[in-house]
Amino acid sequence: MLKTSKSKNDPSARGPAQQYKTYEGKKVKPTLYVGTAVGHGRYIAAQDESGKLIYGADGRPIPYRDI
């Protein structure tokens, strides 16, 4: 007997949609920050809905994992 399984492209088989994090009441999304030219390295930073990076008190973009 042929066994049929759900397709990975079946919307009912997918998990829930990713919930965006919020920072000071604004939705933020992850983005790759490449600051190797200024000595900051590369990491996933937080970006608001308008596309601007969110900076901390030290002048560096806030890592997405810290929100």
WONORWO-V523714 format. One record per residue. RES is the residue in one small letter. PSI is psi in degrees with one decimal (999 if undefined). OMEGA is omega in degrees with one decimal (999 if undefined). Layout:
res->RES psi->PSI omega->OMEGA
res->RES psi->PSI omega->OMEGA
//
This chain:
res->m psi->136.2 omega->-178.8
res->l psi->126.5 omega->-179.7
res->k psi->128.4 omega->177.2
res->t psi->136.8 omega->177.8
res->s psi->166.1 omega->179.0
res->k psi->143.2 omega->176.4
res->s psi->148.0 omega->176.7
res->k psi->-15.8 omega->179.7
res->n psi->4.0 omega->179.6
res->d psi->118.1 omega->-177.6
res->p psi->-29.6 omega->-179.6
res->s psi->-17.7 omega->-179.8
res->a psi->-11.2 omega->-179.3
res->r psi->158.2 omega->178.3
res->g psi->-178.8 omega->179.1
res->p psi->155.1 omega->179.3
res->a psi->151.7 omega->179.7
res->q psi->135.0 omega->176.6
res->q psi->123.4 omega->179.2
res->y psi->148.8 omega->177.3
res->k psi->162.4 omega->177.6
res->t psi->147.8 omega->177.8
res->y psi->117.4 omega->-177.4
res->e psi->42.4 omega->176.1
res->g psi->0.3 omega->179.4
res->k psi->143.0 omega->174.5
res->k psi->136.9 omega->176.7
res->v psi->153.1 omega->178.4
res->k psi->158.4 omega->-178.7
res->p psi->145.6 omega->175.4
res->t psi->150.9 omega->-179.8
res->l psi->124.0 omega->176.6
res->y psi->123.3 omega->177.9
res->v psi->102.2 omega->-178.8
res->g psi->30.8 omega->-177.6
res->t psi->-28.4 omega->-179.3
res->a psi->-24.8 omega->-179.6
res->v psi->10.2 omega->175.7
res->g psi->17.4 omega->179.8
res->h psi->-16.7 omega->-178.6
res->g psi->-166.5 omega->179.1
res->r psi->131.6 omega->176.2
res->y psi->168.8 omega->178.3
res->i psi->119.8 omega->-177.6
res->a psi->170.6 omega->179.5
res->a psi->137.8 omega->179.9
res->q psi->135.8 omega->179.9
res->d psi->179.4 omega->-174.9
res->e psi->-27.1 omega->-179.4
res->s psi->-6.0 omega->176.8
res->g psi->6.5 omega->179.9
res->k psi->139.9 omega->175.8
res->l psi->150.8 omega->177.8
res->i psi->119.2 omega->-176.4
res->y psi->147.0 omega->176.4
res->g psi->-174.2 omega->-178.5
res->a psi->-25.7 omega->-178.9
res->d psi->-1.3 omega->178.2
res->g psi->2.4 omega->178.2
res->r psi->150.7 omega->175.3
res->p psi->142.4 omega->-178.5
res->i psi->129.0 omega->175.0
res->p psi->140.7 omega->-177.6
res->y psi->-34.3 omega->-178.1
res->r psi->-21.5 omega->-178.6
res->d psi->-3.0 omega->-179.8
res->i psi->999 omega->999
//
